[in-house]
Amino acid sequence: MPRRRDWAAVVRQRAQDTLHPRRRLDRILDEPVSALNVSIQAQVLALLRELRRDLNLTYLFISQDLALVEQLCGQVVVMKDGRVVERGSRNEVFCTPKEEYTKTLPRAAPTLSH
């Protein structure tokens, strides 16, 4: 089993090669706000946007929260069982998904019921 540092380098390189090969990947954010309450989550997301804008950073934002992905990401990659199912701009993936799996995701998202 590779050491954690080696594994992180492998993941970073694979993400760099697959997702945006012409742009430097600055940070991998894996569910960075999932355990935070809503007000703290909003503050962290505002800070991430500000840092991205001011420092021209590129994030790999990994999340199961589709609302956050739609709000924060310009490019989206949908994965199922460790494989890329669909990729494209935020509008392409959320407004006109091509793959059946991607089309089912909004229906699978949790909602508040009365």
Summary of the structure (lengths in Angstrom):
residues: 114
radius of gyration: 15.2
end to end distance: 47.6
largest distance: 47.9
contacts: 247
relative contact order: 0.11
helix: 49%
strand: 18%
